[in-house]
Amino acid sequence: MSEKENLNNEKGQQYGADFSFWTALKSIISKLSWGTDITKISLPSCLCIPYSLLEVIAQKRMTGMSLIRDIEGIEDPLGRMLTVIRWYLPALIRDEYAKKPLNPILGEYYECVAENDPNLHYVAEQIKHHPPTTAFNFTDALSGSNYEGSVEVTTEYKGNTLAAHWIGKGCLNIGGSDDEKYVWDQHYPTLNCTGFILGRKTMAYEGRVKIHCAKNKLLAILSFKSQKNKNKDSPFPWIHAVEGEIINPDNKTLATIKGICEEKVTYKFSKKTTPVDLPYTQDDVLLDWSIVDVRPKLREIIPEDEEILAKTSTEIWKEVAEALRAFNLDLADETKAVVENREREKRLLREENNEELPPPRMFDLIDDPEAKVKYLIKSEFKEQIIATCQAQNNNNNN
């Protein structure tokens, strides 16, 4: 196993820099209309970052992943829900790239651990291409908790704005058991990127996310809204405000939260709610981003099997990524087309032969309308994840 660079080893600003888009626009303008899902068309490489979506998902959720360990020792259901919200919020860090990641191909795979905490593990596999669906599993080997599910990322074109929708349910299993589950109705609110083609690029979350725990009979509703930043010294013209409430089955609010993502979020108990002691908080601050390891360095797990290695994100997009980093856009377009055309030929051949999609290598489809999520990692890979974390911990100690 070896280590490869990831998103946080790059200076994101260089890929967010202003290019002259006019040449690129001429090649895609006929394909775009208001509301077009641009994940279904091939974009010029100058509109892409040198990473696959599978890598981007890893970077987002690995941020603050270890905070779930703070739930240990908190017995009160309300305190546990507040702790889950605290764990969730760091994933809403501002993306550095005002462009889109490379679309994963069918069967593409990516696996990594956190460099400074190898107990934090991530693996994902692209199980469909139309609609583009990624199955994933985040595991904290230390606490036993894991977050899993599948996501369909669609990117809607709205003139000079892109709207990224993260469709699909996620499930956080506390301690790895089936006893206490927290289910998201969608992974993240909509991320709007303005200045996609012209002008200053800004990103802002908008929308609502619900988190439900059947065992504790609690529902959290979080609402996100962009606001103009009053701090003139900040490089970000917009900030992400969040407000939320935790309600019981009688629809009574037990607690509320309010604040700014990437800064501070506070909590407050309702007048008739018995306050809960949260040992990790001070002055009613649920989360202060200064304690969060933002964009932790990731260590890719390189498979020894050459056939599996060929399906990893970094191997599939290696030449495209290298060309993008070198700002050789002609070569990036050329190598990107090679990958996409090869996949298109495979798809057409399957259609001609009436063949079904190959089954996922690491995930099982849960064919049950009552299931919390559609895809779960296969049982044999759960043991491998723990073994991988142990091996990576040993590497750090040597």
C-alpha positions in Angstrom: 0.0 0.0 0.0 1.2 3.5 -0.8 0.2 7.1 -0.3 -1.1 9.4 -3.0 -1.9 13.1 -3.0 -5.5 14.3 -2.5 -7.5 17.4 -2.7 -6.0 19.2 0.3 -2.4 18.8 -1.1 -3.3 21.1 -3.9 -3.8 24.9 -4.0 -7.4 24.9 -4.9 -7.3 28.5 -6.0 -5.4 27.6 -9.2 -8.3 25.4 -10.4 -10.8 28.1 -9.4 -8.9 30.8 -11.4 -10.7 32.6 -14.1 -10.1 31.1 -17.5 -11.3 32.5 -20.8 -14.3 30.3 -21.2 -15.5 31.4 -24.7 -13.9 28.6 -26.6 -15.3 26.1 -24.2 -18.7 27.7 -24.3 -19.0 27.4 -28.0 -18.5 23.6 -27.8 -21.3 23.1 -25.2 -23.7 26.0 -25.6 -25.9 24.0 -27.9 -26.2 21.3 -25.2 -27.2 23.7 -22.4 -30.6 25.0 -21.6 -32.1 26.2 -18.3 -32.4 23.3 -15.9 -30.1 20.9 -17.9 -28.4 18.3 -15.7 -24.8 18.8 -16.7 -23.7 15.4 -15.3 -25.4 13.9 -18.4 -23.1 15.7 -20.8 -19.4 15.8 -21.4 -17.9 19.2 -20.3 -14.6 20.6 -21.5 -11.8 19.8 -19.1 -11.4 23.5 -18.2 -14.7 23.3 -16.4 -13.5 20.4 -14.3 -11.2 19.9 -11.3 -8.6 17.1 -11.4 -10.5 14.8 -9.1 -13.3 12.3 -9.4 -16.5 12.9 -7.5 -15.6 9.8 -5.3 -12.6 11.7 -4.0 -14.6 14.9 -3.4 -17.2 12.9 -1.3 -14.3 11.6 0.8 -12.9 15.0 1.6 -16.2 16.5 2.6 -17.3 13.9 5.1 -13.9 13.1 6.5 -13.9 16.6 7.8 -14.9 16.4 11.5 -15.6 12.6 11.2 -14.0 11.8 14.6 -16.5 14.1 16.4 -19.0 11.2 16.5 -16.8 9.7 19.4 -18.2 12.5 21.6 -21.5 10.7 21.8 -20.0 8.1 24.1 -21.1 8.7 27.7 -24.1 10.9 26.7 -27.2 9.0 27.8 -30.0 11.5 27.1 -31.6 11.1 23.7 -31.7 14.9 23.1 -28.1 15.2 23.9 -27.3 12.4 21.5 -29.2 14.1 18.7 -27.4 17.4 19.4 -24.1 15.5 19.2 -25.1 13.9 15.8 -25.9 17.4 14.5 -22.5 18.6 15.7 -20.8 15.7 13.9 -22.8 16.5 10.7 -22.1 20.2 10.3 -18.3 20.1 9.5 -19.1 18.3 6.2 -20.6 21.6 5.0 -17.3 23.3 4.6 -17.0 25.7 1.7 -15.7 23.9 -1.4 -12.6 25.5 -2.8 -13.4 24.6 -6.4 -16.0 26.6 -8.4 -16.0 23.8 -10.9 -17.3 20.3 -11.1 -15.5 17.0 -10.4 -14.9 14.4 -13.0 -17.9 12.1 -13.5 -17.1 8.6 -12.1 -17.4 5.7 -14.6 -19.2 2.5 -13.8 -17.3 0.3 -11.4 -15.0 3.1 -10.4 -13.7 2.7 -6.8 -11.9 4.8 -4.2 -10.6 3.9 -0.7 -8.7 5.9 1.8 -8.0 6.6 5.5 -7.3 9.9 7.3 -3.5 10.4 7.5 -3.5 11.6 11.1 -6.2 9.2 12.3 -6.2 5.9 10.3 -9.2 4.7 12.3 -11.3 6.9 10.0 -11.9 4.9 6.7 -13.8 5.6 3.5 -14.7 3.5 0.5 -17.0 4.2 -2.4 -18.0 2.6 -5.7 -19.8 3.9 -8.7 -22.7 1.5 -9.1 -24.7 3.3 -11.8 -24.0 5.9 -14.5 -27.5 6.9 -15.5 -28.6 8.2 -13.1 -25.0 8.6 -11.7 -25.2 6.8 -8.3 -22.4 6.3 -5.8 -22.5 3.9 -2.9 -20.3 4.8 0.1 -19.3 3.8 3.6 -17.5 5.9 6.2 -16.3 3.9 9.2 -14.7 5.0 12.5 -13.0 1.8 13.6 -12.4 3.3 17.1 -16.0 3.9 18.0 -17.5 1.3 15.6 -19.9 3.9 14.2 -20.4 4.2 10.4 -22.2 6.4 8.0 -23.4 4.7 4.8 -25.8 5.0 1.9 -25.8 6.1 -1.7 -26.0 9.4 -3.5 -27.0 10.7 -6.9 -25.3 14.0 -7.5 -27.1 16.1 -10.2 -25.8 19.5 -11.3 -28.4 21.8 -12.7 -27.4 24.6 -15.1 -29.1 27.9 -14.5 -27.3 30.4 -16.7 -24.3 31.7 -14.8 -25.2 29.5 -11.8 -24.9 25.8 -11.1 -27.0 24.0 -8.5 -25.6 20.8 -7.1 -28.2 18.4 -5.6 -27.1 15.5 -3.3 -30.0 13.1 -3.7 -30.3 10.0 -1.6 -30.5 8.9 2.0 -27.7 8.4 4.5 -27.7 6.4 7.7 -25.4 6.9 10.7 -25.2 3.7 12.8 -24.0 4.5 16.3 -21.5 1.9 17.5 -22.0 -0.1 14.3 -25.2 -1.7 15.7 -28.7 -1.7 14.2 -30.1 -0.4 17.5 -29.5 3.3 17.1 -29.7 4.8 13.6 -29.9 8.4 12.4 -31.3 8.7 8.9 -30.9 11.8 6.6 -33.6 12.5 4.0 -30.8 13.9 1.9 -27.1 14.2 2.4 -26.6 17.9 2.0 -28.7 21.0 1.1 -28.4 22.3 -2.5 -25.1 24.0 -3.2 -25.4 26.9 -5.5 -22.3 28.1 -7.4 -22.6 31.5 -9.0 -20.1 32.9 -11.4 -19.8 29.5 -13.1 -19.0 31.2 -16.4 -18.4 34.9 -15.7 -17.6 37.0 -12.7 -16.6 36.3 -9.1 -17.3 32.7 -8.1 -19.2 32.2 -4.9 -20.8 29.1 -3.3 -23.7 28.9 -0.9 -25.9 26.2 0.6 -29.6 26.6 0.4 -32.4 24.3 1.6 -33.5 21.9 4.3 -32.2 18.6 5.7 -34.0 16.3 8.1 -32.4 13.8 10.5 -34.6 11.2 12.1 -33.9 8.7 14.9 -36.6 6.1 15.3 -35.2 4.7 18.5 -35.1 8.0 20.3 -38.2 9.3 18.6 -36.6 12.6 17.6 -36.5 14.6 14.4 -34.1 17.4 13.6 -34.9 19.9 10.9 -32.0 22.0 9.7 -32.5 25.0 7.4 -29.6 26.5 5.4 -29.6 30.0 3.8 -26.9 32.2 2.4 -26.3 35.6 3.7 -24.1 38.5 2.7 -21.0 38.6 4.7 -20.7 41.9 6.8 -17.0 41.2 7.4 -15.3 43.2 4.6 -12.0 41.6 5.4 -13.3 38.1 4.7 -12.5 36.5 1.3 -16.0 35.1 1.2 -18.8 37.5 0.1 -21.4 35.1 1.3 -21.7 33.0 4.5 -23.8 29.9 5.2 -26.3 30.5 8.0 -28.1 27.5 9.7 -31.1 27.3 11.9 -32.7 24.2 13.2 -34.9 22.6 15.8 -35.3 19.2 17.4 -38.9 18.1 17.8 -40.5 15.1 19.6 -43.5 13.0 18.3 -45.9 15.5 19.7 -44.3 18.1 17.4 -43.0 20.1 20.4 -39.6 21.8 20.0 -37.1 20.6 22.6 -34.1 22.6 21.4 -33.0 24.9 18.7 -29.6 25.7 17.0 -28.5 28.8 15.2 -25.2 30.0 13.7 -22.9 30.3 10.8 -21.2 27.3 9.2 -17.4 27.5 9.3 -17.7 29.8 12.3 -19.9 29.0 15.3 -23.2 27.3 15.9 -25.0 27.6 19.3 -27.8 25.6 20.8 -30.7 26.5 23.2 -33.1 24.3 25.1 -36.8 25.2 25.1 -38.2 26.6 28.4 -40.0 23.4 29.3 -37.1 21.2 28.3 -34.7 19.9 31.0 -31.2 21.0 30.0 -28.8 18.3 29.1 -25.1 18.4 30.0 -22.9 18.3 27.0 -19.3 17.9 28.2 -17.7 19.1 25.0 -19.6 22.5 24.9 -18.9 25.8 26.6 -21.2 28.9 26.6 -23.9 27.1 24.7 -21.6 26.7 21.6 -22.4 23.4 19.9 -19.6 23.7 17.4 -16.7 26.0 17.0 -15.0 25.4 13.7 -11.6 26.3 15.1 -11.5 22.8 16.7 -12.2 21.0 13.3 -9.5 19.5 11.2 -10.7 21.1 8.0 -9.9 19.0 4.9 -7.8 16.4 6.7 -5.0 14.8 4.7 -6.1 11.5 3.2 -4.0 8.5 2.5 -5.3 6.4 -0.4 -5.4 2.6 0.0 -3.8 1.1 -3.1 -5.1 -2.4 -3.9 -2.5 -5.0 -4.7 -4.8 -6.7 -7.3 -3.9 -5.1 -10.6 -7.4 -5.6 -12.0 -8.9 -3.7 -9.0 -6.2 -1.1 -9.2 -7.2 -0.3 -12.7 -10.6 0.7 -11.5 -9.5 3.2 -8.8 -10.4 6.9 -9.4 -6.8 8.0 -9.3 -5.7 5.4 -11.9 -8.7 5.9 -14.3 -8.3 9.7 -14.3 -4.5 9.8 -13.8 -3.6 11.3 -17.2 -6.5 13.8 -17.2 -5.6 15.0 -13.7 -1.9 15.4 -14.6 -2.8 17.4 -17.7 -5.2 19.6 -15.7 -2.5 20.3 -13.0 -0.1 21.2 -15.8 -2.8 23.5 -17.4 -2.5 21.5 -20.6 -6.2 21.7 -21.5 -5.8 20.3 -25.0 -4.2 17.1 -23.5 -6.8 17.0 -20.7 -9.6 17.1 -23.2 -8.0 14.4 -25.3 -7.4 12.0 -22.4 -10.8 12.7 -20.9 -12.4 11.8 -24.2 -10.5 8.5 -24.3 -12.0 7.5 -20.9 -15.5 8.6 -21.8 -15.6 7.1 -25.2 -14.4 3.8 -23.9 -17.2 3.8 -21.4 -19.7 4.8 -24.0 -18.7 1.8 -26.2 -19.1 -0.6 -23.2 -22.6 0.8 -22.6 -23.6 0.5 -26.2 -22.3 -3.1 -26.3 -24.4 -4.0 -23.2 -27.5 -2.5 -24.8 -26.9 -4.4 -28.0 -26.6 -7.7 -26.1 -29.4 -6.9 -23.7 -27.0 -7.3 -20.8 -27.7 -6.0 -17.3 -25.3 -3.8 -15.4 -22.5 -5.7 -13.6 -23.3 -6.0 -9.9 -21.4 -3.8 -7.5 -18.2 -5.4 -6.2 -18.4 -4.1 -2.6 -22.1 -3.2 -2.0 -25.4 -5.0 -1.9 -28.7 -3.6 -3.2 -31.3 -3.7 -0.4 -34.5 -4.5 -2.3 -36.8 -3.4 0.5 -39.0 -0.2 0.3 -38.7 0.0 4.1 -34.9 0.0 4.1 -33.2 3.0 5.5 -30.8 3.1 2.6 -30.6 1.4 -0.8 -27.1 0.1 -0.7 -25.0 -1.4 2.2 -21.4 -2.6 2.2 -21.1 -6.4 1.9 -20.4 -8.1 5.2 -17.1 -9.6 4.1 -15.7 -6.1 3.5 -16.6 -4.9 7.0 -13.8 -7.1 8.4 -11.5 -5.9 5.7 -12.1 -2.3 6.7 -11.2 -3.0 10.4 -8.0 -4.9 9.2 -7.1 -2.0 6.9 -7.4 0.5 9.7 -5.3 -1.6 12.0 -2.6 -2.0 9.4 -2.5 1.7 8.7 -2.3 2.5 12.4 0.7 0.1 12.6 2.3 2.0 9.7 1.9 5.3 11.6 3.5 3.8 14.7 6.5 2.4 12.8 
